[in-house]
Amino acid sequence: MATQGKKVAATARDKRKLKIRKRVTGCVERPRLSIFRSAKHTYAQIIADDNQKTLASASTLDKDVQAEIAKLAKQADGGRSSSKSVLAARAVGVVLASRSKAAKVSSVVFDRNGFLYTGRVKALADGAREGGLQF
């Protein structure tokens, strides 16, 4: 006897994510910058959807990002250096921008992945712009 799985109601974020992904796709000339924020960490990757390759990625778990967080916290006069902070998300954006330059990517399409454009999401986008990426 086979059992059927329960249907799970889509969250509001899932609905927003589907709407966004219908319109936003990345190509080789202008790949997609996709972000994800969990309760503890922030992740970002640059994806070329044409050939399904990740060109560059960064997260608050990376050593380079943690060094950038410490540098930004020192500049912000005692800002929080937690991996959950807006400062950490900005550091992810800066490091991702430098890694994208190494991958010869200068312009991207921003995919906020269903998250509202505020807080850590906005800080990551600002950090990427600061690092030289164009949206």
VOPAGU-2260 file (C-alpha; in pm, 1 decimal, decimal comma):
REM VOPAGU-2260
SITE   aa  ch    i         X         Y         Z
SITE  MET   A    0       0,0       0,0       0,0
SITE  ALA   A    1     151,3     326,3    -114,2
SITE  THR   A    2      97,3     634,5      94,7
SITE  GLN   A    3      63,3     976,6     -53,6
SITE  GLY   A    4     254,0    1269,0      87,1
SITE  LYS   A    5      69,2    1559,5     238,0
SITE  LYS   A    6      28,0    1870,3      30,6
SITE  VAL   A    7     220,0    2155,8     182,2
SITE  ALA   A    8      88,7    2507,7     142,2
SITE  ALA   A    9     327,4    2739,9     -35,1
SITE  THR   A   10     460,1    3018,6     180,9
SITE  ALA   A   11     434,3    3379,8      76,1
SITE  ARG   A   12     807,4    3379,5      -2,6
SITE  ASP   A   13     767,8    3076,1    -229,5
SITE  LYS   A   14     494,1    3253,3    -423,4
SITE  ARG   A   15     707,4    3566,7    -464,4
SITE  LYS   A   16    1003,7    3351,6    -567,4
SITE  LEU   A   17     807,3    3185,5    -848,3
SITE  LYS   A   18     683,5    3520,6    -977,7
SITE  ILE   A   19    1035,5    3660,5    -981,2
SITE  ARG   A   20    1191,6    3354,8   -1147,5
SITE  LYS   A   21     938,5    3371,5   -1433,3
SITE  ARG   A   22    1078,7    3710,6   -1528,6
SITE  VAL   A   23    1444,5    3695,4   -1421,0
SITE  THR   A   24    1687,3    3470,4   -1605,4
SITE  GLY   A   25    2060,3    3499,0   -1643,7
SITE  CYS   A   26    2254,2    3450,7   -1964,1
SITE  VAL   A   27    2625,6    3432,6   -2036,4
SITE  GLU   A   28    2650,8    3808,2   -2103,1
SITE  ARG   A   29    2448,1    3903,9   -1795,0
SITE  PRO   A   30    2424,9    3621,3   -1539,3
SITE  ARG   A   31    2186,5    3606,3   -1244,4
SITE  LEU   A   32    2296,4    3707,1    -894,0
SITE  SER   A   33    2089,6    3483,0    -667,0
SITE  ILE   A   34    2086,4    3526,7    -291,3
SITE  PHE   A   35    1966,0    3321,5       0,8
SITE  ARG   A   36    1949,7    3425,9     361,6
SITE  SER   A   37    1897,7    3175,7     637,2
SITE  ALA   A   38    1855,2    3250,8    1004,1
SITE  LYS   A   39    2231,7    3245,6    1058,6
SITE  HIS   A   40    2407,2    3304,1     725,3
SITE  THR   A   41    2383,0    3483,8     392,6
SITE  TYR   A   42    2473,3    3313,7      64,6
SITE  ALA   A   43    2508,2    3457,4    -287,2
SITE  GLN   A   44    2605,0    3310,5    -621,0
SITE  ILE   A   45    2633,5    3427,6    -979,1
SITE  ILE   A   46    2469,1    3179,8   -1215,1
SITE  ALA   A   47    2468,2    3157,2   -1595,8
SITE  ASP   A   48    2131,2    2991,4   -1660,3
SITE  ASP   A   49    2210,8    2917,9   -2026,9
SITE  ASN   A   50    2472,8    2656,0   -1945,1
SITE  GLN   A   51    2368,9    2601,9   -1580,7
SITE  LYS   A   52    2704,9    2699,1   -1431,8
SITE  THR   A   53    2787,4    2884,7   -1113,3
SITE  LEU   A   54    3049,2    3144,5   -1204,3
SITE  ALA   A   55    3119,9    3283,0    -856,5
SITE  SER   A   56    2986,2    3240,7    -505,0
SITE  ALA   A   57    3034,1    3378,7    -155,5
SITE  SER   A   58    2880,3    3327,6     186,3
SITE  THR   A   59    2934,1    3431,5     543,8
SITE  LEU   A   60    3102,8    3095,5     599,5
SITE  ASP   A   61    3400,2    3185,7     373,8
SITE  LYS   A   62    3730,7    3293,2     529,9
SITE  ASP   A   63    3761,9    3590,5     289,5
SITE  VAL   A   64    3417,7    3715,2     389,3
SITE  GLN   A   65    3493,0    3680,8     760,2
SITE  ALA   A   66    3807,1    3891,4     712,3
SITE  GLU   A   67    3602,2    4152,1     524,6
SITE  ILE   A   68    3340,4    4150,9     804,2
SITE  ALA   A   69    3613,2    4222,6    1060,3
SITE  LYS   A   70    3748,9    4504,1     842,0
SITE  LEU   A   71    3405,5    4662,7     794,5
SITE  ALA   A   72    3322,8    4625,1    1165,4
SITE  LYS   A   73    3642,0    4808,9    1255,7
SITE  GLN   A   74    3550,0    5091,4    1015,9
SITE  ALA   A   75    3195,1    5110,6    1154,7
SITE  ASP   A   76    3324,2    5181,0    1507,7
SITE  GLY   A   77    3220,1    4869,9    1690,0
SITE  GLY   A   78    2957,1    4746,2    1448,8
SITE  ARG   A   79    2827,0    4394,5    1494,2
SITE  SER   A   80    3052,7    4135,2    1338,4
SITE  SER   A   81    2793,9    3857,4    1357,5
SITE  SER   A   82    2726,3    3648,3    1047,3
SITE  LYS   A   83    2358,5    3747,5    1082,0
SITE  SER   A   84    2419,3    4121,3    1058,4
SITE  VAL   A   85    2362,8    4364,8     775,6
SITE  LEU   A   86    2736,0    4434,2     787,6
SITE  ALA   A   87    2808,3    4068,3     711,0
SITE  ALA   A   88    2572,4    4073,5     412,9
SITE  ARG   A   89    2749,5    4380,2     278,3
SITE  ALA   A   90    3082,2    4198,8     313,0
SITE  VAL   A   91    2940,9    3904,6     114,1
SITE  GLY   A   92    2848,3    4147,5    -163,4
SITE  VAL   A   93    3195,3    4304,7    -170,6
SITE  VAL   A   94    3373,8    3968,3    -182,3
SITE  LEU   A   95    3133,2    3834,2    -445,3
SITE  ALA   A   96    3201,0    4139,7    -663,0
SITE  SER   A   97    3575,9    4081,3    -644,3
SITE  ARG   A   98    3530,1    3713,6    -730,9
SITE  SER   A   99    3304,4    3804,6   -1022,0
SITE  LYS   A  100    3575,8    4030,7   -1162,4
SITE  ALA   A  101    3807,0    3729,1   -1160,7
SITE  ALA   A  102    3538,2    3540,9   -1356,8
SITE  LYS   A  103    3514,2    3837,7   -1600,2
SITE  VAL   A  104    3157,2    3928,6   -1500,7
SITE  SER   A  105    3075,4    4296,7   -1461,4
SITE  SER   A  106    2697,8    4314,9   -1508,3
SITE  VAL   A  107    2434,2    4091,1   -1347,8
SITE  VAL   A  108    2058,6    4053,0   -1305,7
SITE  PHE   A  109    1956,1    4064,6    -938,0
SITE  ASP   A  110    1738,9    3776,6    -815,0
SITE  ARG   A  111    1628,2    3842,9    -458,0
SITE  ASN   A  112    1484,2    3490,4    -442,0
SITE  GLY   A  113    1150,8    3594,0    -291,5
SITE  PHE   A  114    1301,4    3791,1      -4,8
SITE  LEU   A  115    1190,6    4149,6      47,0
SITE  TYR   A  116    1442,2    4411,3     -67,1
SITE  THR   A  117    1534,7    4538,8     275,5
SITE  GLY   A  118    1790,2    4466,0     546,8
SITE  ARG   A  119    2045,4    4200,4     454,9
SITE  VAL   A  120    1921,9    4168,7      94,9
SITE  LYS   A  121    1964,1    4541,0      29,7
SITE  ALA   A  122    2301,3    4545,3     208,7
SITE  LEU   A  123    2429,3    4259,6      -9,0
SITE  ALA   A  124    2319,5    4444,0    -324,5
SITE  ASP   A  125    2483,7    4766,8    -204,2
SITE  GLY   A  126    2806,0    4579,8    -123,3
SITE  ALA   A  127    2809,6    4421,7    -468,8
SITE  ARG   A  128    2759,3    4762,8    -630,6
SITE  GLU   A  129    3035,2    4902,5    -410,6
SITE  GLY   A  130    3263,7    4623,2    -531,3
SITE  GLY   A  131    3197,7    4711,0    -896,1
SITE  LEU   A  132    2903,9    4497,8   -1010,7
SITE  GLN   A  133    2635,8    4666,7   -1219,4
SITE  PHE   A  134    2268,0    4571,8   -1194,1
